[in-house]
């Protein structure tokens, strides 16, 4: 079986047992650390656990998503119409012929280990965005329930 050089591949069938256990361990460690730091903060302040919150809670439930990789940053909160405009083209066909030479990229490039140019063709957005609420904020179609409370 061929494994990717990057430990967190999107194909779950190719993830190694050690990589899975490592990611799981880091997640559990993070939860424990946040709990300990929260206790330390409460100990330093005049916290009264019987007083309740300083505001009326509105949430009835919370969904906590812990993923190695997470949601696509391309199609969550920030619509990117340029992706559709340049879909099917290469970077050399756009006004960004070589984004790796951009000064903003160069300033942050020290944290990039390896640059692969495997995907030369620009892909369009895979999901739509629509304006919701009185504010007209664009929300992805992936989150229809979030769109119902965009003005809250």
Secondary structure, DSSP 4 states (H G I P E B T S, - for coil): ----SSSS-S-GGG--HHHHHHHHHHHHHHHHHHHHHHHHHHHHTT--TTS--SS----S-------SS-S-TTSSSS--HHHHHTTT-BGGGSS-TTGGG-HHHHHHGGG---------BPPPPSS-EEEETTTTEEEETT-HHHHTTTT-
